[in-house]
């Protein structure tokens, strides 16, 4: 019995050591113009609680000790300014800033080129989701280690309708089907994938001229399963003015709890 317990402890210790040595990179695409926000400043650079949203999102990702490397893909004219701002944060992880592209997929692709093949897992996280928790990040990494592809997501609360808009006014649509809510989740980030699988998906998408709204979509088209880990409504994506109001409310609540 003692020998078996000792052997089990040795295996656990070895597993922990391997996990500590494993490289896990996070990519934050932050090159968007944020037109839905209706502001001159791109949404990722709008300030909340005295810091740009992208910095708050970086802090959240960096709070997870499993993440070893971070790459931010931003607008060309923002690279220098963002690098300087990040240096002041003194993150434990290596954080690099690169020039992004005209789309999310192009920005992630640019960053992905800097990730070495010995990296186990790649996370992709929206630069405007500042409220993701360390526990959620760790949980999606854990699931990706098991199944190679995992995202955060939440169940749809509203009834979901499929519609068409042909020959109708811009503000009117015609319902063609009702989709059962139990079959719907709202995708969040981070999305986590084995490095080899994600690079394969991006290479295939480039060859086929395919552009997807998120990384999971590129994995799905290769025929791989993507698991959904429960996220939270608080892990919101800030895209419009009303979202800024809600984000400030969350920050105020957090201050009162301290």
Buried (B, 14 or more C-beta within 10 A) or exposed (E): EEEEEEEEEEEEEEEEEEBEEBBBBBBBBBBBEBEEBEEEEBBBBBEBBEBBBBBBBBEBBBBBEBBBBBBBBBBEEBBEBBBEBBEEEEBEBEBBBBBBBEBBBBBBBBBBEBBEEEBBBBBBBBBBBBBBBBEBBBBBBBBBBEBBBBBBBBEBEEEBEEEEEEEEEEEEBEEEEEEEEEEBBBBBBBBBBBBEBBBBBBEEBBEEEBEBEBBBBBBBBEEBEBBBBEBEEBBBBBBEEEBBEBBEEBBEEEEEEE
